[in-house]
Amino acid sequence: MGEKSGQSQKSEALFKAPEDFAANANINDPDIYRIAEEDPEGFWEKNAENIEWYSKWEKVLEWEPPHSKWFVGGKLNACYNCLDVNLKKRADKHALIWESESGEIRKYTYRELLDEVCKFANVLKDLGVKKGDIVTIYLPMIPQVIISMLACARIGAPHSVVFAAFSGESLATRIENANSRVLVTCDGYARRGKVVEQKNKVDDGISSSKIVDKVVVVKHQDNDVEMKEGRDIWWHEVMEGADTSCEPEIMDSEDMLFLMYTSGTTGKPKGIVHTTGGYMVATHTTSKFIFDLKEDDIYWCTADCGWITGHSYIVYGPLANGTTLVTYEGAPDYPEKDRYWDIIERHKVTMLYTAPTAIRTFMKWGPSWPQMHDMSTLRLIGSVGEPINPGAWLWYHDNIGLGKCPIVDTWWQTETGMIMISALPGITTTKPGSATMAFPGIKAAVLDDKGNEVAPGENGYLAILNPWPSMVRTVFGNEERFIETYWSKWDNKTYFAGDGAKKDKDGYFWIIGRVDDVIKVAGHRIGSAEFESIMVSHPSVAEAGVVGKEDELKGEVIYCYVTLRTGVEESEDIKKELRIYVERNIGPFARPKQIIFADDLPKTRSGKIMRRVLKAIANEKDPGDLTTLQDPDVVQALKEKTKLFE
Ligand code: WTA
């Protein structure tokens, strides 16, 4: 009790960076906010000078809501900006320090990374990949994932990286949507000492695909795989003898750099389109300002390249700043629960960027694990992916940041491409649990249903009021969905983020979480509708309603309410079968925490399942107005069933 009240007092505390951090920070003049607010385009234009262009833009922004074009007419290459530009100043500096779960370490200088990238770019060209062709990458966190992404960028082939833990089915859907001929994958990878048979997942997923005709396979785990004649090629064989020089393709600022699939409220995952110029300026600038990257930093972002964080804040932003990256392919508790702290100590990491779900797990494991290691090299720590509760924030601050590292809690999304709300570590006074303020040049607000700003302290919808360089350009092949999802809530100029938030009297943002049917399990985005459509494709299932239940560790977990088909008996066996079915069709990270059989689900009179009601039941909250329900008695029955699972 005593400790708790001490904590809550502390959670109202304010934190400022140590004086020497503030004095030397990349940004230490708060006037930057005023300058950027008065002239956002001028602000971005000035920062665009830090990127190398083959030819300059004619116009900073063309804004025809909700469509934007940035640095119109400018020409550049993203890979060139991540690698070649660094050769002049830091060719022999490490670009990447990679460590595997089993302890293997590989290091690449900027020069070496460029050689590998050029070689693979030439391999892709030999396979017939041309500017504009989408290449799918389905790799775990091994150096080749970064090499492939940059090789694609070098030749102007947009990449679509699919998170390695997704199932072969999910991979196939994304390949089909992107019409992607070439796939890069590996034989397998280890997680907590067990082998994941990645190539087998590929073979199952694309067995009937008429789209894929070349699969490049990295030999990583050395597990047995079947190589399909004419389709499958070993990475090491084609890389041998490949030329280490490859001229970067000159790309238009608005040429697509990559596609990143993400779950939405309805239907299948959508391909978020990011383009080249604005994205590079945005990620370069935010990395430099928010992570305070300097020449000697060793920066570790624990995200996976299968998600947007790995794109913006492992690959493009930090490399464009000439940073040394640390990446780790493995579990945080292998072989012991101090693996992260051991990595920080051995590689002298100065920045750590991770997720609240990880922080809460470390908290549960206790402070003795980090205390075993010298982590005094850390000078800044960051958080991303879901709201961080003040308790976890304070624990992170005291036990990982050793009370001296500024914390940047960064709010953003796949669609925004860059961090939108965050502290600037040299100047912002932070409050535990708040993402603080919009980045310079970004106008964020909390609005009500009508689009009016709500009063301080009141809940509303998070909105962005002006365009920014790395904003989503469209949903690949589905312009309607782009408009409908992001630009239809108010007017076509105001971006609807899908998050609930409030702003306090000091103007600080507090993000509450998704207000739509997107579930965030340990930071992974999962769409209810997508999940339900998979459930009902199982022969035993008649109907399914899937919602997020709040969870202390993972933020949210999945509760899945299911009615079975007539004649199918409820049993533990069916539950098990359904869990395996989800793993096979989406991936193990989407495993439902509970599958609850029901006789009926709450539905409107027109038969639509009311997830709002299910969500309230799962979270033991008041389900609100039930007058539109077909059969209000269903609610009581479901409440009782749910109780059995606590
Ligand atoms: C959530 C991840 C609170 C939010 C970069 C958003 C956050 C969704 C934060 C996007 C944060 C991300 N505080 N919530 N600092 N960062 N979110 O596309 O709900 O995987 O809408 O991008 O994550 O998830 P996505």
Boltz pocket constraint, residues with backbone or C-beta under 6 A from the ligand:
constraints:
  - pocket:
      binder: B
      contacts: [[A, 262], [A, 307], [A, 308], [A, 309], [A, 383], [A, 384], [A, 385], [A, 386], [A, 387], [A, 388], [A, 409], [A, 410], [A, 411], [A, 412], [A, 413], [A, 414], [A, 415], [A, 421], [A, 435], [A, 497], [A, 498], [A, 499], [A, 511], [A, 512], [A, 513], [A, 514], [A, 520], [A, 523], [A, 524], [A, 525]]
      max_distance: 6.0
